């Protein structure tokens, strides 16, 4: 009985290693949500590099249920990078308002990675970059968003851009 369990475990490890290697080489390999955490991280990296954020997010949830702290932090970091790349792409196209939610989502994922692994220097650095793009407004986070009133003359975008017109 123990031999059969060991054989099944060994076969699962071989399959996970094959999936990881294929994904690293750029071949799209489907990975089940119940796969080993290493295979999930490799699939998240593959999807994040291709800006497939929704499918990567589904795997993050599976990784959070089964992975080690280091792998979970890596998964959140990879997803945050994909979100930040999408935001920076929109900023390059002068779509500043559309970029704002992606920057905020990226900051949330970087913070989650840092909660899991506080010494994750790359996540710290990228969170700092994202925080410089869009400021955090603590007062707005504490109150309900739809009921906040603002004078339209005092609103501006949170993301710095090129001014139009004369000074």
Secondary structure, DSSP 8 states (H G I E B T S, - for coil): -HHHHHHHHHHHHHHHHHHHHHHHTT------TTS-HHHHHHHHHHHHHTT-HHHHHHHHHHHHHHS-HHHHHHHHHHHHHHHHHHHHHHHHTT-HHHHHHHHHHHHHHHHHHHHH-TT-HHHHHHHHHHHHHS---HHHHHS-GGG----GGG---SS-----S--
